[in-house]
Amino acid sequence: MLNDDNQDLFDIRRLALLVEVVEQGSITAAADLMMYTPSAVSQQMRKLEQEVGQPLLNRRSRGVAPTEAGQLLAGHARKIIGQMRAAQSDLDQIAGLGRGSLTVGTFPTLAGSFLPVVIRAFKKRYPAIGLSVRSARFDELVSDLEAGVTGLCLLWDYPWNRFSDDSIRVTEVFQESTVILVARGHRLADRDEVRMEELRTESWIVRAEAHPVVEVLQRSAHDAGFEPTIGFLANDYQEAQAMVSVGMGVAMVPKTAVALQHPDVRVISLGDAAPMRRVFLAQRQDKIYAPAEVAFQSTLLEIARDHHEDYL
């Protein structure tokens, strides 16, 4: 069967998406449930239809309905997915993933954007593992990792100040760009991309307490030939967005900071000039990684592969 006319087996993730689309009766509803964008689900369904060689869904003004082929394939897919979950459960029991606990360190921006998607997937796959999350500042996260308070943690750095510690193993999760926030009524609000030179006369809203984003702004402004004027110090990115929305100034933030975007704020790209932040997973070099840690890392990197374009 595997070599029949050199035909490849169907992608299990596309089959899982098909099942959800059929059961929900909507690509949008299935996308929400499976943590994808509707366009990504539509693209995967088109690829699956190409593999099958016939239509699987009838597109309607309100939702979708399976064709006869779609209903048939969805029935087989349910059985296949059930067997795959059973196999994973059996393997998890052997690996010790039927019990235990794990503490993960993270920083606030990621805790409010990307990490909840990972946690939802991890809890669904490994419900018996007790997962706790500690959100803190960079230095605290490193100290907790070194002291064994956390088994692993998520950190970030920029090209001009790469994190380096021989006792800590680093695995890149994704790269994210820096973007500009302006109010909807701002002179540049209808632009998709701007250059820093065009922002030299702006008042800037930045994070308080010498937050690292201040250095990112200063470096970008200096490269563009000006000194930024700081007009407001915000305690968090939601406060920064609120001040931007009412015209108190513009802001420079990492893309994950606008996962929950204020309705009166526009996000504008800096194009190729945008400073890039690396988000990475940190683990101690001198320890044997517990099965729960290995499972979390695997889930984390899988979700990152599926969502990395969201942060560019």
LINBELPE-V463822 format. One record per helix or strand. SS is the DSSP state (a for helix, b for strand). FROM is the first residue (numbers start at 1). TO is the last residue. Records with the same first field share a line. If there is no record, write none. Layout:
SS: FROM-TO ; FROM-TO
This chain:
a: 4-6 ; 12-24 ; 27-34 ; 38-52 ; 68-95 ; 108-111 ; 115-125 ; 138-147 ; 159-161 ; 196-199 ; 212-223 ; 237-245 ; 255-258 ; 271-273 ; 291-311
b: 57-59 ; 64-66 ; 101-106 ; 130-135 ; 152-158 ; 168-183 ; 193-193 ; 203-207 ; 229-234 ; 250-254 ; 265-269 ; 276-284
